Amino acid sequence: MNDIQDLQPEGQLPPKTCSVDRLVTKESEVSKVLDGLKTATRRNGRYADVGEIMDLQGQRFEITKVYRQSLGELTDEHARQEGYANVDAYRDSILAMHPGMPWLPHMKVWVHEFRKVSE
């Protein structure tokens, strides 16, 4: 699943393109995370390192995995991690958020998986 070609020397990830506090910002997506329905998010850039903490409305979530994936590799299970019933529902939502964006199977995105931190 991980694309070794996207790793830098010695297995290092390339520099982040944004910060973890920008990873999940849309209110409907934040609600999914808080309700336990969303445990991953995909972005064009890399927003977090493994072990970083994302704070959403006072609740903390630890980034557990960061890797590259092509849109063509998405399965219904991946869509459920995003809080959607299946790939079609996830794709339709993404395309509605980004009018004019093509959905290309070879297009690569960064996957950020996370879990709630027990207090």
N, C-alpha and C positions, 0 to 999 in steps of 0.2 A: 504494500500500500504506500509506503514511503518512497519517494523518488530520490534515490541516492545522488542523482545528478544535481539536485538542488542544494546539496550540502556543501559547505566550504571545507577546506583542508581540515583533517583531524576530526571530521564529523560535526563541525560547528555550523550552526545555522547562520544565514546572512543577517546583517543588521536589521533591526525592526524598522518598519516604515511608519509606525504610529505607536500610540501608547495604549496600555491595557485598559485605561479608563474610557477609551473610545471603542472598545470591542463590541459591547452590546449597549446601544443607546436608545433605540426606538422603543417607545413605551410598550407596545404590544409584545415585543421580543423580551424586554425586561420582565414583564409579567409571566411569560412562559418559563424563564429561568427561575424566578421566585417560586413558581408553582411546581417546579421539578419536571416540567415538560420539555425543557431545552437543556441539553448537556454539551452542545457543540455549536460553533458558529464558523462559517466560512467567509473569508475576506480575500480581496485581491492582494492585499499586503499582509505582512507579518506584524501583528499587534502586541504579541506577548511572548515571553519566555516561559518554559516549564518552571513551575514553582512560584510564579508571580501570583499575586492576589488581586482579584477583581472585586470591588465593593459595589453592591447594588442595593440601594435603600437600606444600608446598615447591615446587610447580609454579605458574608464573604465567600468567595468561590476561588478555588485554586486551579490554575492552569495545569493540566496533567499530561497533555500531549500537544505537540505542534508539528505539523507535517504538510507536505504538498499532496494535492490530489487533483485529477482532471475531472471535469464535470461529467464526462462519459463513464467514470468509475462509480458514480453515485448509485447507491441502492436504496430501496425503501427503508432499510434500517438506518442508513445515514440520514435520510429525510426525517425519520422519527426522532433522531438525536437533535435535530433542528426544531422539533416541535410541530412537524407536519405529518399527515397521514401517509404520504408517499412522495416519490420523486416528482410526479406531475404537479402536485399541490405546492411543493417547495419551489419548483421552477416557475410556476405561474406567479407566485408571490414575489420572487426575486425580480422577474421581468416587469411586474407591476410597479415595483419600487424604483426600477432603473429603466424608464422608457427608452427604447431604441437600442438597448444593450442586446447583442446577439447571445444565444445560448449555444456555444460551440463545444462539442464533446471533448476536443483536445485542449480547451482552455483550462489552465491550471489555477487553482485557488489554494490559499493557506487555510488549513483546518486547525481550529483551536478547540480542544476538548477540555472540559472543566468539571469540577465536582464541588458541592457545598462543603465548606470547612465546618467541622463540628466545633461547637463552642464549649 
